Amino acid sequence: MSERVSVKTPKVRALILDVDGVLLASPHEQAWRDALTGLADPGRFTTQLYQDQVAGKPRAEGALSALRALGVADAQDQAPAYAVRKQARLEALIQAGGVRAFPDGLRFVERAAAAGLPMAVVSASRNADAMLRVCKRLDGGALLDRFAVNLNGRDEGPGKPDPWIILRASDELKTPPQACLVVEDATAGIQAARAAGALALGLARLNDAAGLRTAGAHRVVASLDDIAIDDLTTGHWTESAS
Ligand SMILES: [Mg+2]
């Protein structure tokens, strides 16, 4: 049993938000699963596998990582075509209305905006902008317009868990990483936040709190309704580390 230690908490001055799984329930996972047909049993592409191997990574890396995890013999050769099939399937699912915003995510964004916290979105997905445009804020505007900094789909640097995109967001937000709170639902994103020296909030919508803690999250919640914006800005948002 580890000893509980009190953590000194910096004040949060900006937010860096992942998109898929944090703000939006997008059909990414389903698209990756559907695109496996002919390569491996889609039933083996579990939510856990998606979270561990694919979520947060650039498309090509996610494709290879998933095929390797599924034991596909010629994963390296198959990955590019798999990634292309996934993208086609994803676009079909988005067209069919297969994306929705999480209500707690919408409320969180509005509460943060009302408190004057600047926000960045940092999805690895090139589809994130289209999805954030389709999804509406509580006041009816496009959700995408709420973010001062948009790094969605930017791939001139390495993908998460590398800290590149977090450091870039921190720079564009004109806020040091130590005062940026990163909200992520995937372990790769939490690792990127910690490697950048930022604050890491894990969002465990899928009952995967333990994995997010192991990845280094300062705090893990099941819903963004559990976070009070005042606690962020006054530095009282974290839980004791164990
Ligand atoms: Mg995510």
Boltz pocket constraint, residues with backbone or C-beta under 6 A from the ligand:
constraints:
  - pocket:
      binder: B
      contacts: [[A, 18], [A, 19], [A, 20], [A, 21], [A, 22], [A, 55], [A, 56], [A, 184], [A, 185], [A, 186]]
      max_distance: 6.0
